[in-house]
């Protein structure tokens, strides 16, 4: 089964205004002193595609010039699915899944954000490779992040056990006190 890293590359460019704008959202900015978050993401996940898969990028049509420029600089081939209008993550993921189902029904897809800073690329690839092994057993896999502090800004996962375990519950953004309690009970950021 081929592995397809799917990079979700939306964004309205509002969170880091005035540095980011609609035509240049944060994933295309160099925020870490080296290269854009998008380039870092492509470098991080492209090796997972191997010989049989492809890097698949779902983005708004307005981002096409930045995508082409940054991909050309990296020399990484990718399939671009362009949305005429942003509709959030769900429809973008559905479009990628439909594209994959039509071309490779046995594909394993890993959906990743284009604007995350993940300094340990090797550990991230290892986690995705392990998740891919579970997905090949007809499972839907989500990665939880070990919280560093109680945050009402994130949803949480309550795992049913340690390691690669079933999800007992997905819970939406709690207040800070509830988040602190959940962290003590082993919840992860979703």
C-alpha positions as CSV (number, residue, x, y, z in Angstrom):
1,X,0.0,0.0,0.0
2,X,1.5,3.3,-1.1
3,X,1.8,6.1,1.5
4,X,0.6,9.6,0.6
5,X,1.5,12.5,2.9
6,X,-1.3,15.0,2.4
7,X,-0.3,18.6,3.4
8,X,-3.2,20.8,4.3
9,X,-2.2,24.2,3.2
10,X,-5.1,26.5,3.8
11,X,-5.1,29.7,5.8
12,X,-6.5,33.1,5.7
13,X,-3.4,34.9,6.8
14,X,-5.1,36.5,9.8
15,X,-3.3,35.0,12.9
16,X,0.1,36.7,12.5
17,X,-1.1,39.9,10.8
18,X,0.6,42.1,9.6
19,X,3.4,39.7,8.7
20,X,0.9,37.2,7.2
21,X,-1.8,38.2,4.8
22,X,-4.4,36.4,2.7
23,X,-2.0,36.1,-0.2
24,X,0.9,35.0,2.1
25,X,-0.3,33.1,5.2
26,X,2.0,32.0,8.0
27,X,3.0,28.7,6.3
28,X,4.9,30.7,3.6
29,X,6.8,32.8,6.1
30,X,10.2,32.1,7.6
31,X,9.3,32.2,11.3
32,X,12.1,30.0,12.6
33,X,15.2,31.4,11.0
34,X,15.9,29.2,8.0
35,X,13.0,28.5,5.7
36,X,9.2,28.7,5.6
37,X,7.0,26.3,7.7
38,X,5.6,25.0,4.4
39,X,9.1,24.1,3.1
40,X,9.9,22.5,6.5
41,X,6.7,20.4,6.2
42,X,7.5,19.2,2.7
43,X,11.0,18.2,3.7
44,X,9.7,16.5,6.8
45,X,7.1,14.3,5.0
46,X,8.3,13.8,1.4
47,X,10.6,10.9,2.4
48,X,7.5,9.0,3.5
49,X,6.0,8.9,0.0
50,X,8.7,6.5,-1.1
51,X,8.7,5.2,-4.7
52,X,5.0,4.4,-4.9
53,X,3.3,7.4,-3.2
54,X,3.1,11.1,-3.8
55,X,3.1,14.2,-1.7
56,X,-0.4,15.7,-2.1
57,X,-1.0,19.3,-1.2
58,X,-4.5,20.8,-0.7
59,X,-4.5,24.6,-0.9
60,X,-6.4,27.6,-2.1
61,X,-6.0,28.6,-5.7
62,X,-4.7,32.0,-4.5
63,X,-1.6,30.2,-3.0
64,X,-0.6,28.6,-6.3
65,X,2.3,31.0,-7.1
66,X,3.8,30.5,-3.6
67,X,3.3,26.7,-3.8
68,X,5.0,26.5,-7.2
69,X,7.9,28.7,-6.2
70,X,8.6,26.9,-3.0
71,X,8.2,23.4,-4.4
72,X,10.5,24.3,-7.3
73,X,13.1,25.6,-4.9
74,X,12.9,22.3,-3.0
75,X,12.9,20.1,-6.1
76,X,10.1,17.9,-4.6
77,X,7.4,16.7,-7.0
78,X,3.8,17.1,-5.6
79,X,0.2,16.8,-6.7
80,X,-1.7,20.0,-6.1
81,X,-5.4,20.0,-5.4
82,X,-6.6,23.6,-5.5
83,X,-9.7,24.8,-3.8
84,X,-11.5,27.7,-5.5
85,X,-12.8,28.8,-2.1
86,X,-11.6,27.9,1.4
87,X,-14.1,25.7,3.2
88,X,-12.0,24.5,6.2
89,X,-10.3,21.2,6.9
90,X,-13.1,18.7,6.5
91,X,-13.9,19.5,2.8
92,X,-10.2,19.7,2.0
93,X,-9.6,16.3,3.5
94,X,-12.6,14.9,1.7
95,X,-11.3,16.2,-1.6
96,X,-7.9,14.5,-1.0
97,X,-9.6,11.3,0.1
98,X,-11.7,11.3,-3.1
99,X,-8.7,11.9,-5.3
100,X,-6.8,9.1,-3.6
101,X,-9.8,6.7,-3.8
102,X,-10.1,7.3,-7.5
103,X,-6.4,6.7,-8.2
104,X,-5.2,4.3,-5.5
105,X,-8.0,2.7,-3.5
106,X,-5.5,1.0,-1.2
107,X,-3.6,4.2,-0.4
108,X,-2.7,5.2,3.1
109,X,-2.9,8.9,3.7
110,X,-1.3,11.0,6.5
111,X,-2.9,14.4,6.8
112,X,-0.5,17.0,8.2
113,X,-0.7,20.8,8.6
114,X,1.6,23.0,6.5
115,X,2.2,25.5,9.3
116,X,3.5,23.4,12.3
117,X,7.0,23.7,13.6
118,X,8.2,20.2,14.4
119,X,11.9,20.3,15.2
120,X,12.5,16.5,15.3
121,X,11.6,15.5,11.7
122,X,13.0,12.0,12.2
123,X,10.8,11.2,15.3
124,X,7.8,12.7,13.4
125,X,8.4,10.5,10.4
126,X,8.8,7.5,12.7
127,X,5.4,8.3,14.4
128,X,3.7,8.6,11.0
129,X,5.3,5.4,9.7
130,X,4.0,3.5,12.8
131,X,0.5,5.2,12.3
132,X,0.7,4.0,8.7
133,X,1.2,0.4,9.8
134,X,-1.9,0.6,11.9
135,X,-3.8,2.3,9.1
136,X,-2.9,-0.6,6.8
137,X,-5.0,-2.7,9.2
138,X,-8.1,-0.7,8.3
139,X,-7.8,1.6,11.2
140,X,-8.2,5.4,11.3
141,X,-5.3,6.8,13.3
142,X,-4.9,10.1,15.0
143,X,-1.7,11.3,16.7
144,X,-2.0,12.9,20.1
145,X,0.5,15.5,21.4
146,X,1.8,15.4,25.0
147,X,0.5,18.7,26.5
148,X,3.1,21.1,27.8
149,X,0.5,23.1,29.8
150,X,-3.3,23.2,30.3
151,X,-4.7,25.0,27.3
152,X,-8.3,25.9,26.5
153,X,-7.2,26.5,22.9
154,X,-7.0,22.8,21.9
155,X,-9.3,19.8,21.8
156,X,-8.2,16.7,23.7
157,X,-8.0,13.0,23.2
158,X,-8.6,10.5,26.0
159,X,-6.7,7.4,25.0
160,X,-8.0,4.0,26.2
161,X,-4.5,3.0,27.1
162,X,-0.8,3.7,26.5
163,X,0.9,3.7,23.1
164,X,-1.2,3.0,20.0
165,X,-4.5,2.6,21.8
166,X,-8.1,3.1,20.8
167,X,-9.5,6.6,21.5
168,X,-11.9,6.5,24.5
169,X,-13.1,10.1,23.8
170,X,-12.5,13.2,21.8
171,X,-13.4,16.3,23.8
172,X,-13.6,19.9,22.7
173,X,-11.8,22.8,24.2
174,X,-12.2,22.8,27.9
175,X,-11.7,25.6,30.5
176,X,-8.1,25.8,31.9
177,X,-9.0,24.0,35.2
178,X,-10.6,21.1,33.3
179,X,-7.6,20.9,30.9
180,X,-5.2,20.7,33.9
181,X,-7.3,17.8,35.4
182,X,-7.3,16.0,32.0
183,X,-3.6,16.3,31.6
184,X,-3.2,14.7,35.0
185,X,-5.4,11.9,33.7
186,X,-3.3,11.3,30.6
187,X,-5.3,13.2,28.0
188,X,-3.4,14.4,24.9
189,X,-3.8,17.4,22.7
190,X,-5.8,16.5,19.6
